[in-house]
Amino acid sequence: MLSKITSFALCGLEGIPVEVETDINKGMVSFDMVGLPDAAVKESKERVRSAIKNSLFQFPVNRITINLAPADLKKEGSQYDLPLAISILIAANQITANAEGTVFLGELALDGALRPVTGILPILISAKAKGFTRFIVPAANANEASYIEGVTVFALKNLGEVVALLAGESSFSTVSSRNFRAAASSQEYGFDLSLVRGQKVAKRALEIAVAGGHNILLAGPPGTGKTMLARCIPTIMPDMTFEEALEVTKIHSIAGCLMEDGIVSLRPFRTPHHTSTVVALCGGGNVKVHPGEISMAHKGVLFLDELPEYTRRTLESLRQPLEDGVITVARAGGAVTFPADFMLCASMNPCPCGNYGSAYLTCTCTPSQVQKYRSKISGPLLDRIDLQVEVDGVKYEDLAGEANGETSAEVKKRVETARTVQRIRFEGEQNSVNAGMNEKQIKKYCRLTPECEGILRTAFETFHLSARARSRIIKVARTIADLDFSEEIKPDHILEAASYRSYEVNG
């Protein structure tokens, strides 16, 4: 008898329907699987065999042929265990069920228990868009599936429950929908700008960077609070919308690092170690293409601590995604595009000893050592970092006194106001923040007075800036004007924006 069961494969973030066709005939006992299965899918034969037997069903002693269609799509992962088992049982006439329109996903243990699989959320979203509305998934994936509306999801514990549901012998409740806002309100970042003592210039720079979606570099001696400042960035970013949360959760679901809530409700903050490879940062893999750190930081912050310690090749790999907001990972088996719309925050010491330019500490490095250390960061990469801020030590009085600075919530209100202005400005266009403006938009929304042009010309010639750096200064000035509730860019805005590029002169 022939049976057909629907499952799904993942190609990047896109789900593709896979039809599991099983044919059981008389003949020499065999179990053949075709349709480009990878090693994990081929090994499912033994898992499925044991799961069927230990669930008190009979594994057919016949010639079994299984085709995973489309045959030219490589099948990866363990989510095919459940559809394989159900397809075999239907083809062997052990259960009578109409499984048409139902999507089966799940890994089987040897005793028939259903184990969770990765990528449930992107699969459900893609399947819903293709007209599928009924799903059977492992119980451990219930939370992840509960945020998708308009679908019927059964989260079951073992193969026996799945068979009972299909045969109509038992009734099971569907997964209840969950409220995203309720999940988001229960999460906290654990940091606050009010806990950062001093560093008024750096705090102001963070506010501007977040308000306009700009990248930022914090340079200063060790122990001046660069890392703590960076960790405060998500606390002043606008709350994620449900659509953004789904985007981020899809990536984290594929990577297999979702929390119990089943959804990422807080802005991601990723801090890869400086020994990370290009593959770890950008994504890839020998067998299955996984998202890298820049995609895991989508809609959040990618923090690179001690920037010069990363390899030159690793840093240069950031240039394209910083411009495009996506990363295409090409391998022999094909190319996969992952989103990578993140805010880059980097920190570094100004020299090997860390004290160059400090008002409180003495540098022991030679000029050649300082130059060699800073030359590890290329000019093109620095060009893509809009704000470059020097952070120095703070006085003991600032550390010992009571924390009386602005809270993250207060700064966040101003950031949200500026972001609202930008959303209205760019309505109907691809970008929603000033940092994403192209040259055409800069000419349209950032008209400069003759006085502003004069200031910008002086900065351009004094700092030996590139054409890209000039555009970045204008974008930052536009953000400062938005925070100042000003429709036009004023000389003060250009001056402040240009001051955040002065670090390049010290290199």
Buried (B, 14 or more C-beta within 10 A) or exposed (E): EEBBBBBBBBBBBBBBBBBBBBBBEEEEEEBEBEBBBEEBBEEBBEBBBBBBBBBEBEBBEBBBBBBBBBEEBBBBBBBBBBBBBBBBBBBBEBBEBEBEEBBBBBBBBEEBBBBBBBBBBBBBBBBBEEEBBBBBBBBBBBBBBBBBEEBEBBBBBBBBBBBBBBEEEEEBEBBEBBEBEEBBEEEEBEBBBBEBBBBEBBBBBBBBBBBBBBBBBBBBBEEBBBBBBBBBBBBBBBBBEBEBBBBBBBBBBBBEEBBEBBBBBBBBBBBBEBEBBBBBBBBBEEEBBBBBBBBBBBBBBBBBBBBBBBBEEBBBBBBBBBEEBBBBBEBEEEEBBBBBBBBBBBBBBBBBBBBBBBEEBEBEBEEEBBEBBBEBBEEEBBBBBBBBBBBBBBEEEEEEEEEEBBBBEEBBEBBBEBBEBBEEBBEEEEBBBBBBBEEEBBEEBBEBEEEBEEBBEEBBEEBEBBEEBBBBBBBBBBBBBBBEEEEEBBBBBBBBBBBBBBBBEBB
